[in-house]
Amino acid sequence: MKADANHMKTLYDANGFLTAIDVLDTNELRQANSDYGRLEEKFGKEYTQYNLHNIHMQYEWAMNLAVHPNLLRAITAVLGPNVILLDSRFICKYPSTDVPHKDNTSPYVAWHQDIKYWGFEGGPVASVWLALDDVDTENGVLQIIPGTHKQGVLEHRTADIPGNMLTSNQEIPKHLVNVEDLVECPLKAGQMSVHDGLTVHASEPNMSNRRRCGFVIRYVPTEAYPVEDPERPRTFPATVLVAGTDQYNNFQNHAPHFFTKAF
């Protein structure tokens, strides 16, 4: 997707997501996969499939991905000029030949809204999936229900089917999800999608013999603020001002020593 900021904002506000946004060129993608591959070698694939959390605080290459100019151009288009990086995580669905599935359960992501368990208010959250691999139906593409960001926070419960990769094992009850309206967001490696924190989404297991790896990064406008809510217990140890200025100072700027704000 190549569009100006106004067009991206219009589409995002209407549908709750954007997809197929070009971010990394061939050399950048090759380097990102090389950097991620070193973490696979260091920690093992069973660990790296979901436990690489907030590594933008440790690795300059991960921070550089999170503030890539093409990525931030889209984020500032939908959130405004003043943006905080809230959180990041690599999520990798490996084929079962690489990482055997525990208890014969295939990892999947249940229908949910990102914002349900995030302890902040005062602004939206935008969630990026930056693909290191091609993503399609066979290896567990992101599925989205357009327009659901306008419905508010829906009921969530504990998922019935084993294998849900979500930390809180949450899911939206099936009767609240109009699956007939779902759209898939296939990506080429180096592209990204971005969706609103209220947008209902999910992904099926990886049934292919290919890896499906992406960098999930979440951003909020600076006017958002953390709240203490026992139903949404959350701390924010890795927040970084990545665009514009912060006149509110609701989140501490934890910028690592190697980071210089992009713009």
N, C-alpha and C positions, 0 to 999 in steps of 0.2 A: 504494500500500500504506500503510495506517495500522494500526499494531500497536504494542503495548507492547514494552518492551525485552526482557522475558523471552521473549515469543513470537518476536521477531526472532532472538534468540540460538538458540532451539530450532530454527527453520527453517534458519538459517545453518549450525549445526553438523551438521544432518542432510543438507543438500543441497549445501553449499559455496557458496551464493549467495543473494542476495535481489534482487528486481527491482520495478520500477514504484513506487518510493518517491518521494512528492511532495517536492520541495525548493523550487523557485523559483515565486513567484507571477507573475502576468501582467506587472506592472511590472518586477520583478527580471529576468525573462526578456528583456523588451524591452531593458533596459539592458545586460545581458550580451551580447546580439547586437550592440548598437550599439558596445560596447567592442571586441568581437572584429572587427567590421567595419572599425574604424579600423586594426587590425593587418593585415587583408587589403589595405587600401588602401596602407599603408606598405610592406609587404614583398612583396606579390603572393601570389596563391593557390598557386602552385607551391611557394613556401617555407612558407606557413602550414599546408599539409596535414600536415606532420609535424615541423617544426623549431621550434615554439614550446615550448621545453623549460624548465621551472622558471621560468616568467615570474611566478609568485607572488612571487618575490624582487624583481621590478621594478615590478609594477603592483598597486596596492592593490585594484583591482576583482577581479583574479584571486585574490588572497589571500582576499578576502571570500567568493568562491565556495567556496574550499577549507575555510573555517571556518563556513559557513552553519549556523545552529543545527539546521535539519532534517537536514542532512547529518551533522553531528557526533553528533546523537542516535542515528543508526543505527550510526555507526562505534564509538562508545563502547559501544553495546549488544553488538557482536560482539567487540570487542577489549579491553574494560574501560575504566576511567575515565582512564587515563594514556596519552596517545597522541601520537606524533610523526608529523608530515607528512614523508614520506621523499622524495617526488619528484612532479613533475607534468608533464603534456604535453598540449597540444591535438592531437587526431587528427581530421583532416577528410578525408572522402572526397567529392571534388567530382565532379559529372557530367563526362563527357568533353568536353562542350561548353564547360565552364568551364576545365578543366585537361586538355589533350590527354594521353592516356596514352603514356608513353615506350615506344618499340619495340612499340607495339600491345599492351601488357600492362596489364591492369586491376588496380589496386591491391587487395590483399586481405590478410587476416591469417591465417596458417597455424595449425593446431592446435598449441597450446603451453601451458606453465604459466609464469606470470609469474616465479615464484621461481627458475626454472632458472639464470638468469644474474645473480641478485642476490646480492652478496657479504655476506650477514649470516646470523646464526643466532640461536637463543635465543627466537624468537617468530614468529608468523605475519605475513603481509602481507595487507592488505585493499585491493583495487583497485576504485576507483570509476569508473564512467562516468556523468558528468553531461551529459545531452543538451541541446544548444542547439537541435536540430531534432528533429522526429518521426523515429523510427527504426522501420523495418519490414523485412520480407523483401526488398522490392524495392531498398532502398537500403543493404543490407549490415548487417542486424541482428546483434547479438551472439548467438552460439550456444554453448551450454554443455552439458557432459556431467555431469549431477548425480551427486554422490557420489564423483567422482574425486579430491577433496581427501584422501580416506582411503587413496589408493594409494601415497603417497610420490612422489618425483621420478622421472619416467619418462625413458626414452631420448629424446634429441633429436638431430637431424641437420640437415644443410644442406638447405633446401627445394629441390625439383626444379622447381617451377613458378615462372617469373619473376613479379615483381610483389609479392612478399611485403614488407609494410611494416615488419616487425620488424627492429630494428637489426642483430641477429646473423644474420638470415635463417634462423632456426631453425624446425624443425617436428618434431612427434612422428610417427614412422612410422605409416602408416595402419593397420597390423595391430594397433596398440596402442590405437586409438581406436574405440570402439563407437558409430559414427555413428547407428545405429538408436535409440540412447538420447538423442540430442540434444534439447534444448529451446531455443526461441528466446526472447529477452528484448526484445520490442518496448517502446518507451518513447514517451511523449508528451514534447514539448519541455518542459524544466523538471523532468522526473523523472530518477531515477538508478537504476542497478543497482550492486551491490557483490558481488565474488566473492573467495574465498580464493586466495592465491597458488599453491596446488597444484591448483586447479580447472582442468581441461582446457577450453579454449575457443578460438574462432576467429570469423572473420566473412568473408562472401563479398564480392565486388566490389559497388560501387554501380552498379546497372544502370538506375537511374531518371534523371530529369532534375532531381532535387532534391539539395541538399547534405545531407550526413550528418556533422554536427560534434558533437564531445563533448570535455569536459574530463576527462582521465584523471588521477586523483590516487591516490597510494598512501600508506598509513598503516601504522605498526607500533606495538605496545605498547612502552613505555619499556624493558622488560627485554631487548628484542632488542639485538644488538651486531654491529658490522661485523667481518668476518674477511678476512684476506689469503689469497686463493685464486687462483692463476693461471688456473683454469678459470672463475672468476667475478670478473674484474677490474671493480671498481666503486668509485667515490668518491661521497661524499654531501655535496656543497657547498651543499645547499639545505634541510637538515633544520631543522624548526621544531617546538618543543613547542606543540601546539595545544589540548590538553585535560589537565587534572589537573596532577600534579607529576612530576618526574623525579628519583628517588632514585638512579639508576644512572649517569647522565651518560655513557652509552656513545656517544652521538652529540652533536656540538657543536650548540648551539642557534644557528642562523644567522638568527634572526628579523630581518626588515628593520625599519628605524626606524619605519615607519608602522604596525606591527602591535602590537595589544594582544590577548593571549591571550583566546580566547572564553570558556572556562570550565575 
